[in-house]
């Protein structure tokens, strides 16, 4: 898999980085500034995380990557290597033996053991805990015992996890899965270990979590206040390039952006409204990372007006992705030509064919052939997320090219949108996207096309034949064979064309003059532990 880092304007689709809270600036809690001090330190704009525990976090990914270390690491070329694990092996791709590196400790000084992982995974999977990232463990045998359809679970442990000795445990999956070593990499934080002390009081642990990574938290979490992490001297992995990271929460992405311009903070995501001017504002201090994210225009497939595949194809062909990309994203997104992001190994770019190409005349003819469209196409999307221009542009395309009434309607906020989509109470096209947690077609295809696979009601389209094809692809251990098998899944889905793919995404960030190099990760997020500072910064 290739990955390109572009120094261009970019689109992080920053609803995923909707920065939250008060305050700004690259200063330490004692008031001394980072710049010019004896410690190599950076400040990073974030959203207020609320939940810091790896099994619960939804927007504390960057913090988690600093405080914990995963079993494996996937680099920005898509190559998987061992990190906290010494080896991960299987003879059948169903039962995996994980051997840990010796000598690793948590930041409280206690050893990291096989029992640490087994206890942590069971806590994440335990239904009554209702932890947000529980589904990342759904393919471990015994997961459903901890999440019964009705009533309380009769056990607190997954039968598929077995401790062999202090440094070895086995994981039995519900079926063969050649992608497992990549699943336990940095993206799926549910796989991170917790120390024994965490299990006494998870609320207390969330206030001051202890991990096994290169940085340790120095202050307790307080809502809307900065989180400061400092280098953990006994970390057994590769030393970080900086000594301290201050994660500064913001309520407004534009404020964070302008604070980077002013030198008050070192790194921030680029808000959608600033994408067209970011290159002019920052020059080579703008980083756009090709990412494992893809957006779709979801469709209400239970509505008979969308039942004819030609209607769905016509809607797709009526969308001018190239112009939208240039005007709204500054040319940094890529119009989608497949059902998974281009950075995921083996993605069959171009498989969407004519149905992802802008052809208004053919689109109108196809809709007429299908009998036209009755009523209004009402596009629904999360309000307050900077998506107004995108969905208004799509509505204009459909109105002008298909001759139908089309409007774009925002929700009040993300929570309202999510609840409405989850309930299936949608009467028109809607916002649908997924940012993969590891760079494999598997993660994106499961999220969209397997029920309970990750992105609930994102399209929704759950065909048994597609699920079987995905399971067959999962069973392939050789990378080339797996890539071909996942491509075959896409061929099958394209036959039904359940929803138009829109864009392969990039994630964009701007930096202060103190930052010499901002490295990326496997899925397009920066690797803050490897930031390079300019001399004297």
N, C-alpha and C positions, 0 to 999 in steps of 0.2 A: 504494500500500500504506500502510495506517495502522499506527502503532505507538504503544502506550500505555505510559507509565511510571507505575506504581502505587506509592503509598506505603502498602503493605500488607505483611502477612507473605507470605513467598514460598517458591517451591521451585526452587532451582537444580539439583535432582536432583544433589546435590553430589558424587556419585561422580565426576563429571567434574572436580571441583575438590578431590579428596581430598588435603588439604594434607599435606605431608610435611616432616619434619626437625625438628631441634632448634632451640631458641632462639626469642626473640620480642622485640618491642619496637621502637619507632620511633627507634632510635639509629643514628648514623653509625659506621663502622668505628673511628674514633678515640675513640669513647665519648661524644662530645658529642651532646646530644639535638637532634632536629629542631625541636621546639617552641621558639619564642623566639629562634632563631638568625637570622642574616642571610639564610639561604637558604630559599626556599619549597620544602619537602620533604615527601614522604609516604612511608609504609611500607605495604606490601601483603602479605597472607598468600598464599602460593602452595604448590603441591606441588613437591618437589624435582624439577627438570626433567630432569636427566641429559643429555638432548640439547638443545642450544641452536640448532643449525644449522636454518634454516627448512625445509630439505628433510627433516629428520629429526624435528623436535620434535613431540611429541604432547600435552604439557602445559605448554609454554613459550610459549603463544600471547600472553599479556599481555607477556612480556618481548620477544617478537618484534615486537609492535606498537609498542614504545617504541624499539627499536634499528633497525628497518627502516621504510621507507615503501613502500607498494605503488604499482603503476601507476595504479590508480583507487581511489576511496573511495566506499563506499556509506554514506549517512548513516542516521540512525535513522528517517527517513521513507521509506527505500528508494530514494532518488534517487542515481544514479551520476554522479560527476564525476571529472574528470582530477586526478591528483596528481603522481606522478613522470612521467607521460606528458603530452605536449602534445596528442596526438590518437591515437585508435585507430579506424581506418576500414577498411571493406570494401565492395566492390561486390556480392559474392555470399554473404557471411557464412561463406565457407569459407577464403579467404585474407585475412588481416588485416594491415594495415600499422600498426606501432606507431612513433610518433615521440616521442622523449623530450624532456623539458624540458632546455634548455641550462643549464650552470652547476652541476649537481648533483655532489656529491662524496661519496665514502665518508669515514668518520671517520678514515681514515689519510691523507686529503688527496688520494687518487687520484681521477680523474674516473669518473663512472658513465657507461658507454657501452653501445651496443647489444651489443657483444661481451660485456660483463659479463653481460647477461641470457642470451644464447645459451649461453655457457659454463656458467652456473649451471644453466640448465634441462637441459642435456645431462648434467651431473653428477648431478642429481636423478634423471633418467630411466634412467641407466646401470645395468642389472640387477645386475652384480657389486657395486655399492655397497650394494644392498639398503636404500635409504633409505625410511623409512616413508611419506613423502608422495609417492612416485613416481607413484602412480595419478592424482594431480591433473593430470598431463600426458599421460594415456593417449590423448587424442583428437588429439594432434599427430602428423602424418604422420611415420613413422619411429620412433615409440615402440616398436613391436613388434620392430624390428630391434635395439634396445638391450636387449630383453627376450625373447629367443628361448625357445621352449618347451623346447628341449634345447640343451645346450652353451653355449659362450661366445659373446657377440655379436661379429660381424665388424667392427663399427664402434663409434665412441664418440660419434657425432653423429647427431642426428635430421635427416633430409633435409627435414623441413618447416620448419626454421629457417634463415633466410638474413639475413646482415648486409648491409645496403645501404650505410650509411655510419656514421660515429661515433654518430649519434643516431637511426638508423632501422634497424629490422629487420622482417622479415615472418614470419608464422606461418601455415602451411597446416594446416588441420584435416582430419580424415578425412571430414567431412561438414559441411554448413551448420549453424551454431550461432549464433543471435542473442543468446545469453546470454554470449558470450565477454567483452565488456567488464566484466561483473560478476564473471566468474570470476577476473580478474586483480586483484581488489580485496583488501582486507586479510585476508579469511578464508582464502584458499588460500596459505599461506606458501611452498609450493613454488615460487611465481612470483617470490619476492623475489630480488634480485641479490646476488652475492658479489664482493668485490674479487679482483684477480689473485692476491694473496698467499695467498688461502684455498686455492688448488688445490695448493700445495706440500705441505701437511700438514693434512688435515682434522681429525685428532685435536687438533692444536695450535689450529686455528681454532675448534673447539668449546670449547676451554678459554677462549679470549678472542676471541669473534667481533666482526667489524667490519661495520657495516651502513651504510645510506644514510639513516637516520631521524633523528628529533629528539634522541635520547639516545645517548650512548656509554658502554660498559661501562668502569668504573674499576678493577675487580679481576678476577683470574682466577677462573673457576668452580672451586669445590671442593665436592664432594658435601656436602649438608646445611648449607652455609653461605650467608649472604645474598649476593645479587647487587645491586650498587649501580650505578645508571646516572645520569649527569649530562648536563645540556643540552649539545648539540653546537652551538657558536656559529655554525658555517658551514652549518647546515641551511638548505636552500633553500625549504622549505615553511613552513607556518604555525607560528609560535613556540608552544611548549607553555606552559601556564599555571603549571607548577611547574618548579623547577630540578633537583630530584633525586628519584629514586624508589628506595627500598630494597625489594627483593623478598625477603621473609623466609619460608623454608620451614618447614613444620610437619608433624608426623606425625599430628596429631589436629585435626580441624575444630573440635571443641568448645573446645579450648584456644585456638585462634585467635579464636573467637567471644568467649570470656571476656576475652581480652587486649584486644579492641576495647572491651569494656565498661570495662575498667580504664584505658584510655587508653594502653596500651603499644604499640599498633599502630593504624593508621588505617583500614584497609579489610580486610574478610574476607568470604568467602562464608558463607551461612547453612547449617549442617548440618541434615539432615532432622529430627533429633530436637528441634531448637530452633525449628522453623517455627511451631508453635502459640503460642509465647510471645514470638517475636521482636518483634512489634508492641508488646507491653507493655514489653519490655526497652529498646527503642530509639526508639519513637515515630516522628517524621518522619526519623530517621536510618536507617530501614530502607528500602531501595530494591528494588522488584520490577520487573524489566524483562520485558515480553512478548518471548518469544524464538522463534527459528526451530528449536525442538526439539519432537519428538513421540515419544511412547512407544507401543509396541504390545505385545500379548501374542503372541509368536511361537508358531507351531504346527508340529509335526513332520509335514509334509505327506506324507512317504513312509510314515507309519504308517497302515494301512488304517482304523483307528478314527476318523481325522480326514478321511477321503477325501470323505465326504458333506458338501456345503456347508451343509446344515441343521444338522449338528453344530457347525460353526464359527460359524454365525449364533446358535445357541442359547447357546453359551459367551459370546458377546459380549453378548447380551441379558440374561444372568444376572448381569452385573457391575454393581454399583451405583456408578457413577462419581461421582455427585454426593455421596453420603455419604462415600466414600473421600476425595474432594477436601476436604471440610469437615473431617473428622477428622484426616487425615494431613498435608494441605498447607495447612491453615488457610484454605481457600477461594480460594487464589491460582492454582491450575492451572485449566484449562478442559477439561471433558470433550470429547474429540475427536468431531467430527461429519464429518470429512473425513480424507483420507489424507495430507495435508500440513498443516503448521502454519498457523494463521490469518494470521500476519504475512507469509506468502509471497504475492506479488501474484496475485490471481485464484483463490486457494484457494476451491473451491466448498463453503463451509460448509453443512452439512445434507445433503450428498450421500449420507452413510451411512444416512440415514433411520432407519427403525425398528430397524435392526440395531445401532445405537449407543445406543438408548434402553433404559432399565432396565424390563424387563417379565418378571418371573419366571414368571408363568403361561404367557405365550406361549412363553417359552424352553423350559419343560418340555414343552409340547405339541409344539414343533418337534423336540426331541430324541426324544420318543416316536415321532413320525411317521417319524423317521430310523432307528428300530429300537433306540433306547437307546444306552448306552455300556457296553462290557465292560472291567472292570478299574478301576484307579486313575488319576485325572488327577494326575500328579506334576509340579508346577511347579518349574522349576529357575531359579535366579537367582544372581548373584554375591554371595557372602558377604562380610561386612565392609564393605558399601557403604551401610548404612543403609536397606536395602530390605525388611527383614523384615516390618514392619507392612503395607506395600503388598501383598506376595505372600501373606501370611497372610490378609489381608482378602479377596483374590480367591479363595483356596482356600475360605474360609468361604462366600462367595457361591455358588460352584459346588456345594459340598456341600449347602447348604441349599435352593438353588433348583432344582437339577437332580436331586437325589436320588442323586448319585454320590459315591464316595469321592474326596476331593481333598486333597492335602497340598502344602505348600510346602517345598522342600528347597534350602538354600543350598550353594554350592560352598565350598571352602576359602578361595579368594581369587579375584580377577579373572582372573589368569592361567589357573587351572584351568578357570574357566567359559568363557573365550574359546577355549581349546584344544578343549574339549569341543564347543562350538557349531560351531567351524570344521570339526571332523572330522565333523559331522553325527551325533554319537552321542547324540542326545536322544530320550527316550521320552515326553515330555510338553511342555506349554506352557513358554515360557521368556522371560526378559528380552530385550527388543528395543527399541532406541531409536536416534535419530539427531539430532544437533544440526547443522543445516545450516551450511556454511562461507560461504555467501552466500545472501541471502533470496530464493530463487527456487524455485518448485515443482520445477524441473529437478533441483536438487541432492538434494532429498529423494526424488523418484521414482527417479532413477538409483541412489541409494544402496541403496534397498530392492528395486527391481524389475528392475534390469539386472545381469546376472551380472558380478562384478568391478567393480561400480559404486561400492563404498565400504563398505557394511556387509555383509560376507561372512556368508552364512547367517543373516541377521537374521530372515528369515521361514521359509524361502526360497521364492521363487515367481518363476520366470523363464519367462514365456511369450513366444515369438517375436512374437506379435501386439502385445503390450504394448510390447516393445522397438521395434517399428516405429512405433507411435503416439508413443512418446517421441521418436524420431528426427524424426518429422514435426513435432512441436511445437518441437523444437530449431531447426528450419529457419525458423521464423517470426521475423521481425525486429521487426515492430510489437508493442509490449507487450500490447495488448488481444488481438490475434490469438493471441499465444503463450499468454496466460493461458487463453483459451478452449480451445486445443488441449491444454494440460496437463489442464484439467478433463475433456476427453473421455477422456484416459488413465484418469483416476480412475473415470469411468463404466464403462469396460471392466473395470477391476480389481474393482470392487464386484460385478460379475456373478458372479465366482468367490469373492469374499470370503475371501481366503486367510488373513487374520489380523485379529483385532479391534484397531482403533486405540483407545488408552486416553485419553491426555491431550495437549493443547497445553500446553507448558511455560512457566514463567517462571523467570528466574534472579534470585536474591536476594542482596543484599549489605547489610552493616551498616557504619557508619562511626563514627569518633570524633567528638567535638565540634569538632575542628579543621576538619572538612570541611563546607563550606557547600553544595556541589553536586557530585553524582556523575553525570556524563553517561553515556549509553549509546551503544552502537554498533548497527550494522545487524542483528546477530544476537542481541543481548541481553547481551553482555559490556560491562563498563564501559570507557570511554575514559579511561585514567589520565592521558594527556598533556593532558587538558582539565579536570582536576579543579579546582574553585574552592575556595580555602581561606577561612575566616573571617578578618577583619581581625585582625592581631596574632598569628595562628597561625604 
